[in-house]
Amino acid sequence: MTAGVLSRGEVVRVCLLLAGVLFVLSFVALALGAASIPVPEVGAALWEGLTGAPNTLPTEHRVIILEVRLPRILLAMIVGAALGVAGAGYQALLRNPLADPYVLGVSSGAALGAILSLALAARFAVATPLAAFAGATLTIAVVYFLGRRGSELSPYLLLLAGIVTASFLSAVIIFVLNFLSGRELRGAAFWLMGDLSSPAAVNAHWLGLGVLLALGGVYYAAGDLNLLLSGEQEAQALGVNVQRTKMLVYLAASLATGLAVSVSGAIGYVGLLVPHLVRLVFGGDYRLLVPTTALTGAIVLVTADTLARIVLAPTELPVGAVTAVVGAPLFIYLLRSQMVERMAAPGAGGGTQ
C-alpha cells in the first residue's frame, strides 16, 4: 500500500481485522492462567459484568475473570499500543530504524522515579506510577533541551542526548538500588524487567485517555511524517512545518512512553520491533502505520503477558523477560535478513541526519 493510493476504507478494513484478532486473543487470555476457566464461563462472566445479569458462576471464577485478569489484559492493551506507536514515532522523528521508546532515556527517567518512590514512599501504592511519570517528564524536558540546536530540534543531537542521559540515569539507578532491601528490592527488580501483575494504582480510564491523546497526536502528524521521511528539505518544500511536526511527534511519543512505563515498568522490544513488523506486512504509510501499530502492539503485549502467566504457572514471569526472550532473536533475524538495513536506506526512513 503506497501513500498515494491508500484509502480510508483500506485503513478501516485492516484495523477491523486486527481489532478482531485482539478481541479473540483477549477472550482466550481470560480463560488461561494458573486456574484454567472454560471459555463458556468467560463469556458468561463478561455478559454478567456488562449487563448486570444475576450471577450464575462460582464466585472464585467470577473474581478471577473480572477483577484479576480483565484489568490486567486491558492494561496490557493500553501499554502495548502506547509503546508500539511511540516506537514508530521515534523512528520517523530520528529517521533511524533502531530508535525505540527507550533510546531517548524516557524509560530510565521513569525507572529512577519509581525506584526512588519505593525507597522513600513504599507505603503509598499511587506513589510509584506518579513518581515514574514525573521522572519520565523531567527526562523528556532535559533531553529536549540538550537536543536543540539553536531554535531547532536536531534528530542527531536528540539521539545522542538520549543515549547519554539514559546511561547516566542507569548509573544512578544502580546506586539507589544499593539502599533498598527485602520487599522493596524485589519490587524494583520486577519493575525494571517490566511487570503487569500488580493492578495500576492510577485510574485505567484516565490512563487510557492520556494514551489515546498521545496516539492521536502522532496520527495527526502522519501525513507530514510520510513527507518528512524523504528528507527535511523536501518536506519543507512541500509545505510541511518541519519543526512543529518534530515537536509534536516528540512530545506525543514521549507522553505515551511515560504513561506506559509509569504503570508497567521497562518492557523492551515492543516499541522497537512492532513498527518493523507492521511495515513488513502493511507498508510504511503512517496513516495506516499508526493505528495498525497500536493494535499490533496491544496484540503482542497481551500475548506476551499471557505467556508470562502460563509458561511456569503458578509462578509468573515478568512480561519484560518474555518480550526480551522472543524479541532479541527476532531482531537478530531482521538484522541478518537485512530488513532493518533496508529501513535505513535513503528515502526509506533511515539514517539520522
C-alpha angles and dihedrals in degrees: 000000000000128000091247098056102031111122132196089244091058091051092049094047094050092046092049090052092052092044089054091051090049092050094050092045092050091049090053091045090057089060097047128079143082086316110042114213124197114254093237089058090052090054091047092050092050091048092050091047092051099042103028090237118167114284113258100163132085108273091235093056093045092052093047093050102040104028105030113025103027096055089046093051092048089050090051090052093051095045094044092050092047095049094044095052093040089055092050090049094050092047090055094042094051094032086226123125091207095060118112137162091280101049091082093053096250093127092048091053091049091047092052091050092050094048092048088053090051089053097044108024108019091144093068112073094196091054094077100057092039093049091045092052091046090052091049091049093051091048091051090053094047095047091046091052092048092044096058122103104197106308094339132086108236116207090205095051091041091056093047092045090051094050093048093045092049091050092050094047091048089056091050090050091054089050093051093047089065089068095053124087140178117347095006092054092050091048091050092050093051091045092052090052093048121259135192097174095099116068113247111262090216124076109273091216092060091043091052092046092052093049091046089052091051093048089048089056092055092045091050088060094044096107092048091047090057089057095039092059090066090058138294096256093050091048093048091050088055092055102266117146092224099189094047091049093049091047092050094048093045094050095042094047091045092050091051091049094046093051093046097046092045092065104028108031125229108335108176136204097025094095092040102047107028095068090050093050092048091050091052091055105031106020132245104287104128092211086069098024096063099055094037091049090052092052094042091049089053091049093049095049095044088052093047093048091049090052090048089056099046109031095077099013129204084027113070125216123215106262090227089063090055094049090048095048091050098032100051096058090043091052090049088053091052090050093049092047089050093236091132092046090055088053089054094052118111111276093019098085102265137115124061111245 
